[in-house]
Amino acid sequence: MSIIQNIFFYFFIWDVVISFTFYEDMKQNCSRHDIQNSYCYNGPLFDNVGQYKSCAVPGTLALTFDDAPDMHTEGTLDILKKYNIKATFFLIGKNIDSYVNVVQRIVDEGHQIGCHTYDHGWLTNMTSDDIRKDLMLFEHTLIKHDFGGVLSNHQTPSIFRAPHGALDNEGAGVLKEFNLTSFHWSFLNGDSTIKRSSDIVQGWYAHMGGEYGTNVDDTRLKLIVQQHEKMDVTFFSLSDVCSYLSQTFQRLKFVTLSDCVGNLPAYHTSSVQLNTNTTCLSGFSLKHRDMHFCAPDPAPLKPCVLCIINPCTKIYLNYALLLFHIVVSLRCLL
């Protein structure tokens, strides 16, 4: 072989060794990178835009489910009922009409519902007016149903979570106009990247003091846990997670977000106003339902190009470059 081929041969051998050496580490990093700071005894209560990052009441854990309601929600409710755990469901407005009975059950069984926008768009890519229209459309969709009187008199949820956790000062200003209290989280369960439900459970063990909660003072925990209702790994691991938490941390209280921060009303008066006229502002249309509402026309979704690259994605990109290097080396050797 020529000198150049020898060089590429050694590069090839090196790349193969590196690939096999770090493959398992890469998988573990990807399955664990989202689960951080799970003790959160003294973590910050708010982030830089005023969102709650942890509970204000010690000894509490708030399980939250984003992107509800969906096909898993009734099964999720069955599991929570079995373990007597109260949780919070952040609803996507456009899903509500298809799952009215499910939302009714969420409310009936003492869980809390929150706003997760109507379209699940990236708020940081939207104008203030677009955000206002989206929030009003969410409220309009919800108040068509009073859910057993819980949302009568134009009551809507007082809590909010930004899709993808993406909120800037402009969006926070709009939330203030709507008197919405925004919640981030103490940690995620990692279901956006983890592919096996067993890894979700092992992740809880790894970050809650092990299978037996060793050296964890559950009276000091102040956790807000973010999960996605639509993720299979969350649903299929939930029973094991609830069993682990309820048996291992017996002094820990499982609460809704209102109880997690203390004395926050779960619902407040909607910003959507009853309108008996046929004239609506630009961008709004008269909706003929049970009542006449001037509700916003849905804003077109704006594409997001490379908004966020999480650590796991970066690992995969680096690994792809490594494989590309191997292919090039092989091509030069042949």
Secondary structure, DSSP 4 states (H G I P E B T S, - for coil): --HHHHHHHHHHHHHHHHHHHHHHHHHHHHHHTT----S-SS--SB-TTS-B-S-SSTTEEEEEEEEESSTTHHHHHHHHHHTT--EEEEEPHHHHGGGHHHHHHHHHTT-EEEE--SS---GGGS-HHHHHHHHHHHHHHHHT--TTTTTTTTEEESEE--GGG---HHHHHHHHHTTPEEB--SEE--TTT---HHHHHHHHHHHTTTTTTTT--TTT-EEEEEEETT-HHHHHHHHHHHHHHHHH-TTPEE--HHHHHSS--SEEE-SPPB--SS---TTEEEEESSSEEEEEPPPPPPP-SS----HHHHHHHHHHHHHHHHHHHHHHH-
